[in-house]
Amino acid sequence: MGCDLTHTDLTQFDLSGANLSDVYLSYAELYDTDLTDADLTHSDLVGANLWVANLSGANLSGANLSDADLTGANLSHANLSDADLTGANLSHVDLTGANLDGVIGADFSRAKNVPPKYLKD
């Protein structure tokens, strides 16, 4: 892993397009942060606060988002392939056009606009 930003307060920062690949962001405060088109590939976001964060178009492939709070976040067109969402709060998360292939442990029951192929029958 790269840079360690564990427990860092990045509330309302503009990190759109940032390269945060392989960064430790566990328990970071990312409330209302703009992460549009950011590269968060293989990043550690365990327990991070991502309330209403804008992650539209972000690459979260292989990221660990277990126990993260994503309430109201915008994940439209985000790449979440092979991400770990075990215990993550996905209430009111917008998943329009998101790639959810291989996602681990996600509960999409309270998320919005979940692509139909990812819904359980």
N, C-alpha and C positions, 0 to 999 in steps of 0.2 A: 504494500500500500504506500501511497504517497504522503502528502501533507496531513498533519493531524490538527483538525479543527473541532475536536470533541468539545462539547458544551459551549461552543462559541455562539454569541448572539449576533445573528445576521438579519434580524428583523427588518423588513421593508427595504433591504438592499436591492440594487439592480444588478443581478448576476446573469442577465440574459446573454446567451452565447458563450458563457464562461466554460473553460475546460477544468472540470472538477473530477475527472476520471481518477479512480483509485484513491480518492480522498476520504479520510475519516471525518465524518460529520455526525457521529452518533451523539444523540441528545442535544444537538445544535438547535438553536431557536431560529427557524426560518419562516416565521409567521409573516404572511403577506409579502413574501420575497418574490421577485421576478426572476424566474429561472427558465424563461422561454428559450427554447433551442439549446439549453445547456447540455454539456456532455458530463453525465454522472455515471458513466459505465463503470461497473464493479465497485462503486462507492459504498461505504458503510454509513447508512442513515438509520441505524437501529435507534428507536425511541425518539427520533427527531420530531420537532413540532413544525409541521408543514401546513398549518391551518391556512386556508384560502391562498396558498402559494400558487403562482402561475408557472406550471411545468409544461405548458403547451409545446409540443414538438421536442421535448427534452428526450435525451437518450439515457434511459435508466436500465439498460440491458445488464443483467447479472448483478444489479444493485441489491443490497440487503436493506430492506425497509421494514423489517420485522418490528412490531410494536410502535411503529411511527404513527403519528396522528396527522392524517391527510384530510381532515374534515373540510369540505367545501373547496378542495383544491381543483385546479383545472389541469387535467392530464390528457386533454384532447390531443390526438395525434402523437402522443408520447410512445416511445418504444420501451415497453416493460418486459420484453422477452427474457425469460429465465430469472426474473427478479423474485426475491423472497418477500412476500407480503404477509407472512404468518403473524397474526395478531394485530395487523395494521387496521386503523379506523378509516374506512373508506366511505363514511357517511357523506352523502351529497357530492361525491367526487364526480366530475364530468369526464367520462371515458370515451367520448365521441371519437371514433376512428383510431383508438389506441391499439397497439400491438401487444396482446397479452399471451402470446405463445409461450408455453412452458412456465407460466407464473406459478409460484409455489405458495400454498396456504392462504389464498385470497378468499375473502367473503364479500362477494359483489352484491349481496342482497339489498344494501342501502345505497349503492352507487347509482349514478344516472348515466343513461345512454351507453350501457354496456353492449358492445357488439354481440349480436345474437349467438354467434358461434361459441361464445364463452359462457353462456347461461346454461345451467343444469336443467335438464328436463324435469 
